[in-house]
Amino acid sequence: MKKNLRMVMLFLCMIGINAYAQDRVVTGTVTDKADGIGLPGVSVVVKGTRQGSQTNAAGKFIITAPAGSKVLTITSLGYKSVDVDITDGPIVIALEPDAKNLSEVVVVGALGIERKAGALAYSVAKVSGEDVNAAHPNNLQNGLVGKVSGLNVSTVNNGVNASTRIDIRGIRSLTGNNQPLLVIDGLQTDLSYINSINPNDIADVTILKSASATALYGPEGVNGVFVVTTKKGKPNKAPQIQFGQTAYFEPVAYFPELQTKFGSGSGEDVFGDGAYDPIENQSWGPIYTGLEVGIGRDVNGKPAGTGVAGADYQKIIYSDNSQAKKDFFETGRTLQTDFSLTAGDNNSSYFFSFQNIKTTGTVPKDATYRRSLRLNADKTIGKFKIAGNIQYTNRKDETTSIGVYNLVINSPGSIPLSNYKNYQDPTSWAHHDRYFNDYYENPYEALDRSRTHFKNDKFVGGITMTFKPASWLTLTERPGLTLNNSTDHSTVGSIYYSAITKANAYFASSDKTGSVADGSAYGNKIQNELIANMDKKFGKFRTTLLVGNLIRDTYNKSVDVSGSNLAIPTLYNINSATGIPGANSSFSQTRNYAVYGQFDLNYKGFANIQFTGRNDWDSRLAKENRSFFYPGVNGALILSEMLPSIVDNKILNYAKISGGWSKAGNVNINAYSLDNTFGQSGSFPYGSLAGYTASGSLLNPNIKPEIVESMEVGTELSFFDGRAGFEGSYYIYNNDEQVIDISVSTATGFGSTKVNAAKFWNKGFDLDLKLIPVRTNSITWNLNATYSYNDSKVLSLYQGVDQLGIGNTAYVITGLPAYTHRISDWVRDPEGRVVVNSTTGLPSKAATTIIGDRVNPKHIIGVNTEVNYKAFSFSAVAEYRGGNYIYNDVGSSLTFTGIDRLSAINNRQKFVFPNSSYTLDGGKTYVANTDIAVNNANYAFLQGSTFRTLGTNYYVPADFWKLREVTLAYSVPAKLLAKTKYVKRATFALIGRNLLIIKSKANWWTDPEFSTTTGNPTGTTSISQTPPTRIFGANLNVTF
């Protein structure tokens, strides 16, 4: 394969560059004719070529024109395009406003086909590569947060490879995948490849939101599509080199709110106060005294201070030392190096890039390394053009595989954790034979003992061959290949305890033997698309017909082996394991075939109607259900061009309305999910006897695609010569034939089966506002805002079924949004007050859980601002999410150990339970409780009873505002660079990400964006996550 890869890369290089002619440098300024102010971002192109540039914040440009070039074409959104002659001196061009050309903006639509924005009848968002990279993120998704209406990107955890969940306009499937399709340079890939994209390679990203926009992508596009277009070589351009260096620093932003008054202990004395215990990891002990106390066990294995006189044991000051927990975590660091080379001539071009990233995490010794290569090249020969794209990404992770956060955060606040680094010294109190904690191991030892080494290689490659036999016909062939290969090697080191330790310590009652696990996974996707695109004018009408087909084959295989009780403790090899190794192997192969068509009829450029249709054959379905067809229709009307009188004023310049309807199929089953299979039983093999057992679910061969029917209407307006713009769209998805699990009689031998049954709707609207409040010769201020509203309702599930658990606290419940929390609560009276015992003052847990609020956000607001002043620019992005709730299971874990704020209510002194009542007359009358205090406000009530397991104690609003990005950049003036022979552009930027969060006062625990999963049952946090962080950084970028 390596040989083939080298041949492909050599071929792409060969179609690159031939020769360069004598160039000339042209400079000038583009202004607004109305006020004479320089215009930024104006396109300046040498006519007859693809050689282009853009104006800076002051409207100035510099461009290299090939010898013999005579004319420049100047274009800008909202202005009339002009051609100007190239002269010897600086050129000054004044553009006239013309909001009509908003309809001429070109966007990349479905299948990579470029279309004029005015003809689009559905919602799309185009984000430039510059906007994606404004704060220099190391992945694409973080560069989009807060910038696109309808888009929800959630970072569910921190770490060297933080996971993200992405959805567009809510969900379409109750139990299946709800994340969008990723398309890179026309090649369809799954969303897992998004982390392998170098953001600096991106020219622009088009987000297709509606089902009408994604209809031609089939089932994979039903949740929306990210269409990523990477940078290409610039024609007639001498080689240009760009070098960038970025450094980030990532400290922990905040911790859960911890109690700082009580230390080690796990019970109460005779007076009901906390009792000190030197060997406890819990913090239910007495109040801090500031005096010296013993911790852990003495050299004879007895709790400190309880053994024979003179026995040595560890001593500390009994006072709060919570800072030690924060000090355990390090400041994460990232060093990123970027390099790119671009060149081209009249008929060919290429773009090559390399990126190297090294990141160390906040968890000590965690690190990741990512290296990526990209080569894009194209060659035009007459009516034939061939373009190739190759992307290769290599990633290596070195991480701990144990919940270190749990070990650290739950330690008593008085413990000086930094004293326990030298765990390898048997005479140190950090050694496992002498560590203070009787229940959990030293976190510094855990870091080294439990490790995972992960390697991943991703390859995305495609060739696009285009032939234009006639002016009205374009034929495109696009074969492509994606490869994903990964290996992981996990090890757990051995611990051997002394006889004294084994005889006394709970955790160390027996030795911990080592183990090893090795896994490998391989996947590939081979596909080919053939597309014919016909474009013909007939008088005042223009027709476009697109027909195509897709063939895709997907293959995945994984092998896992493991072994424990290593005979040689430091030899992490399966051969070192004693006993029977664990082993698992699986593979799958699926095939999809599709034909599709799209017909557009346009009248005089202002009225457009489009019909779409696609038929899929999917091997995951039974033969009789394998073929499914789905149609669509949409239309757009540019009112400002149809009725010019409505824009015959100085206010409204452009107006468009649109609407559409479509139907799509969504296959919500994996390969081989139609017939029952048997797996090896956990008790077998028994000697030479094999044993297999059926799964607990009865597979259903009659499963069909889920049906997603959508409708959308929208409008686009422009005001004040393009200084203000508004876009709005309303959508509704009717989702039917949802695949769900239902219970069946155990007499069948199974417990559940899958059926097409459930139905729900998902609707909302997206609003975009774009303003240029200030534009003068020296300063420009752009302000954009987005608002997204999304709601859903479950209409039905299955006969006799009104709710379905999908994981964590998330449920699907008839009549309510998908998804909704179900959590435990106290017994309450009709007024919602907590009912307490009239004698003890203690509440009791309700027998059934209650229905909570929605899991997913209902409202998302994004605010983007950019100010350019001479050589300086400032930009910031803020985002709000709200209307949903989160269950903080991390809080329950912290209350268990008595370390969080909630575990120290009223300083653990008796109190009247807030908003409570008690009953009289045998339960017939409820009386407000003002004087009956709980008879215990310490360990027995808060930790030992139902308090810490009650959901509503940790159930809080998930609303937040975040300052997502802040960037301050300086571009070295061209006059200064002119003194050098080689540097054409240089910028320096200071960067900040997630610098500020404003969240609900009731949320004492963690980031409300966090979750235990990137799947559907979000809205729950846990102790296995790491603390939130802030990012500070700097970037230097130089162009030669």
Secondary structure, 3 states (H helix, E strand, C coil): CHHHHHHHHHHHHHCCCCCCCCEEEEEEEEEECCCCCECCCCEEEECCCCCEEECCCCCEEEEEEECCCCEEEEECCCECCEEEECCCCCEEEEECECHHHHHHCEEECHHHCEEEHHHCCCCEEEEEHHHHCCCCCCCCHHHCCCCCCCEEEEECCCCCCCCEEEEECCCCCCCCCCCCEEEECCEEECHHHHHHCCHHHEEEEEEECCHHHHHHHHHHHCCCEEEEEECCCCCCEEEEEEEEEEEEEECECCCCCECCCECCECCECCCCCECCCCCCCCECCCECCCCEEEECECCCCCECCCCCCCCCCEEEECCCCCHHHHHHCCCEEEEEEEEEEEEECCCEEEEEEEEEEEEECCCCCCEEEEEEEEEEEEEEECCEEEEEEEEEEEEEEEEECCCHHHHHHCCCCCCCHHHHCCCCCCCCCCCCCCCCCCCCCCHHHHHHHEEEEEEEEEEEEEEEEEEEEECCEEEEEEEEEEEEEEEEEEEECCECCCHHHHHHCCCCCCCECCEEEEEEEEEEEEEEEEEEEEEEEECCEEEEEEEEEEEEEEEEEEEEEEEECECCCCCCCHHHECCCCEEEEEEEEEEEEEEEEEEEEEECCCEEEEEEEEEEEECCCCHHHCEEEEEEEEEEEEHHHHCHHHHCCCCEEEEEEEEEEEEEEECCCCCCCCCCCEEECCCCCECCECCEEECCEECCCCCCCEEEEEEEEEEEEEECCCCEEEEEEEEEEEEEEEEEEEECCHHHCCCEEEEEEEEEEEEEEEEEEEEEEEECCCEEEEEEEEEEEEEEEEEECECCECEEEEECCEEEECCCCCCEEEECCECECCCCCEEECCCCCCECECCCCEEEEECCCCEEEEEEEEEEECCEEEEEEEEEEECCEEEEHHHHHHHHHCCEHHHHHHHHCCCECCCEEEEEHHHCEEEECCCCECCCCCHHHHHCCCHHHCHHHHEEECCEEEEEEEEEEEECCHHHHCCCCCCCEEEEEEEEEEEEEEECCCCCCCCCCCCCCCCCCCCEECCCCCCCECEEEEEEEEEC
